[in-house]
Amino acid sequence: MQLKKPWWQRWTLFACLASVITIADQTSKIWAVGALTDAYSAFPGSKLQSFWHTAHPRAARVATVSQNFWHFRYIENPGAAWSFLSNSPSAWRTPFFLIVSICAMATIVAYFRRTEPTQWLLRSCLASIMGGAVGNFIDRARLGYVIDFIDWHYYNSFTWPTFNVADAAITVGVLVALLEMFLYGGQGESSQANQRTTP
């Protein structure tokens, strides 16, 4: 008979990975605001204080990683992916996205509770999605918009919507989770291996 692990052990991976992604997202945004806007020069105090208390800083510069493929540029996105609802009235747009985010995070937690220890990849994906959701939720609750700064493009012919670390974590988490469920039926790789070796 296999004893059930204490709840805190079952949630360790989820909490740690989600926290790391949230911290990485917010740290990268602190860098973006400092490197790409005039916020820190316009507001006296530490960088963290400037980041936390400054809304709508003026975009001052663009950082180039690869001239024809990758830039860092400061963008404020009041909407969702691909600027969905970005032009709608903020009086209802911000509460709407906050409620949607809370519902999404609650769904992730509920789904994680149904997973098994063998589903470590799916659990990691859920933690990645949660970390990204929390990172963008902090932006919306604090500012009413999400800070985006990663600009991928192919010369002048194609531009991917500007995104951030949280968006990347959510996207990768969703894609890998779908791949895991397609390959292993959501049961986990080790569970499938056990079924194949069981006589």
N, C-alpha and C positions, 0 to 999 in steps of 0.2 A: 504494500500500500504506500503510495507516494503522498507525503505530507504537503499540504498547501503552504506555499511560502507566505510570510507576513506581507501585509499590503505594502509596506514601505519598500520592501525588496522588489516587489513587482513593478513599482513605479520609479525606481532609481534611474534606469536608463532613460525613460521618458522625460523625467524632470531635468536630469543633467543635460541631455542633448538639446532639449527645448531651451533651457537657460543659456547654454553656450551660443546657440543661434541668435537668441534675442539680444544677448550682450554684444555679439559680433555685429549685428545689424545696427544697434544704437551707436556703437563705437565708430563704425564706418560712417554713419551720418554726422557724428561730431566732427570727424575728419573732413567730410564733404562740405559742411557749412563753413569750417575754418579755411579750407583750401580754395573753395570756389566762390565764396561770397565775402562781403565786407563786414559780416556780423561781429567778428571778434575785435575789429578795430573801432567799430561804432559803439560797442557796449563795453564799458570798463569792467574788469574783474577777470576771474579765471575763465578758461575755455568752456568748462562745464557750465558755469553760471551763464555765460553768454549764449551757449547752445540752448539752455533750458528756458531762458527768459526772452529770447529774440524770436519773433515771428515775422515772416515775409522779409528776410534779409535780401539785399540787392545782389543778384548774381554778378560777380565781378570778373571772373576769369574762367577759362576752360583748360583743363589739363589733358595733354595728348599722350596716349599710350602707343597708338599706331595711327598715323595720319589718316589713312583711308579706311580704318576698320574700328577703332576704339578710342573714345574720348570720355572724360569725366566732365559732366556739366550739371549744374544745379537746376533742378526742375521741381516745382510744387504741383502735385497731382491731387486735386480735391475729389476726384472720382475714383473709379476702380481701374482694372486693367484696360489698356487701350483708351484711357480717359473716359470710361463709361460714366455718364451722368455728371461729368465735370462741370457742365454749364448750367446745371439745375440750381435752384435757390438753396443757399447754404442752410437756411432755417430748417429745412427738413432733410437735406442731403446728409449732413453730418450725423444727426441722430439715426437716420436710416442705416448708414454704413456701420455705425457703432453697434446697433442691434443685430445686424446681419453678422458682424464679427463675433459677438457674444454667442449667438446661436451656433455659428460654425465651430467655435472653440468647445462649446458644450457637446456638440455632436462628436468631435474628435475624442474627447474624454470618454464619452459613452461607448464609442466604438473600440477604443483601446481596452476598456474593461472586459470586452467580449473576446479579446485575442488570447492566444495560448503562448506559453513560454517558447515553443518551437517557432513561433512566428516573429522571430527577432528582427527580420528585415522589414516586415510590415510595421512592427512597433517603432522601429527607427524612423520609418517614413512618416508615421503619424506624429512623432516627436518633432521631426523637421518641419512639418506643416504647422504644428502648434507654435513652434518658436518663431516662424515667420509671421503667423497671424498675430501673435502678441506684439512683435516688433512694429508692425504697421498699425495695430490698435493703439499703441502708445502715441504714435504720431497723430492719429485722428483725434484721440481724446485730448491731447495737449494743444494741437495746432489747428485742427479742422482740415488738415490735408496731410498727404504722405510725401516725405522727401525722397525723390528719385535722383540718381546721379550717374548711373552706368549707361552709357550711350554706345550701342553697337550698330555699325552700319557697314555697307559695302559701297565704297566710293560715294557717289551721290545718287546711286540708282535704287538703293534699298536701305531703309532705316528701321531697326527693331525698336518698339516702344521703350523709352527710357525706363529703367527699373532699378531696384536696390537689392541688398543682400536678402532681405525678407522675402521679396518676390522670387528670387532664385531658389531659396530654400523650399518655398511652397511648391514651385513648379517641379523641381527635382523630386520632392517627396511624393507628389501626385503621380508623376510619370513612373517612378520606380515602384510605387505601390500597385499601380495598374499592371505593370509588367510582372510583378511578383504574383498577383492574383491570376494573371493569364497563364503563367508557367506552372504554378503550383496550386492553383485553385484556392489561394488564400490560406492554405493549411501550413505553410512553412516548408522550407527546403528539407530540414532534418526530419520532419514528419513524413514527407513523401519518401525519403530515403528509407525510413523504417518500414513503411508499407511495402516497398519493393523487396526488402530483405526478409520480411515475415513470411514463413512457409504457409 
